[in-house]
């Protein structure tokens, strides 16, 4: 802890008593203050790893109630296009709405994908398009299915119309964490391997990408690979074979593709997500990792991709043994942001409190939404002021410490005042955003410290 520092005008005749309480710098004022007099206090805050279920990061399962098995803040849900598109220009978003409400009751945001073709399942092409003659190609791989002609203008126009309607209803909905672009290819993963000639042409890819980019201006988007013009659009990427084909040892691996497209730094403003390879989801945390498990180094994959979240359903089906649970929890915490308030400086005057916070992001990625930030000024537990601050979470980049500074205007009199920092999850009942600090007195806010003002 740094010692409290007091400054005062030369003409002031003051008596100051300085106390250190509970590990925080506390200044107690005695005497009268002039309008131009001030007290400056500063102290450091202790780092502590943030929890694995901080919002919009970490591991998560398919939609469902897995309370107690593993900490998480999001759930995954996918829909076939024909669940939401019932006819030409007609829609039914009730399945999506039900999923969002269900997850919100558990305090979780949702990652959503809509597909047209999901191997082993019935086709997702709306029936009216099949009846109109859109070509459907049968395959046997992955359990079999029907792959449509993605370049058919009738299908493409339906996809563009759906994207526009989807965004009209849900862009910026706080229950949505992220949207993966989907729609094209097996599982919406933008490939039809081994039938590579069946995949959408570049013109079709670009129309789907552009439609998403044009209509979604708030909710963050991700696409499976840097296809078409995606490098020039506001969308991140998702690696659905994480820690299996991530590292740039082979030209088709995820990082290799990012490098070729010159988008390896997009993570600073656009999210990277994905799915931990299914056969690794439980076994990667065993020590030692079994010799028959083909995998890449998880930590290296995280550092190289700057990944924020991963679908990892298998670790939620039953609780892992304690030692494996601990290792997997550390893996979840290593994803995405981890924001630590390292130093607090407060200048108190008759007209307000000037607050300066030194911040650092110890994680691998920023937080990708500018949720409301507030400072609470309390006296003996009673909230006196909830002051919205002009600070942006997205600006706290890994490896680039910054300072947040602003004036809280008002007359604050008498006794000790406590300052708290709060980031508000815009989804009612959403899990609280927590800083990587030991001084979290409650889950909702970070206790910055106690100050004393004039009587």
Order of alpha helices (4+ residues) and beta strands (2+ residues): beta-beta-beta-beta-beta-alpha-beta-beta-alpha-beta-alpha-beta-beta-alpha-beta-alpha-beta-beta-alpha-beta-alpha-beta-alpha-beta-beta-beta-beta-beta-beta-beta
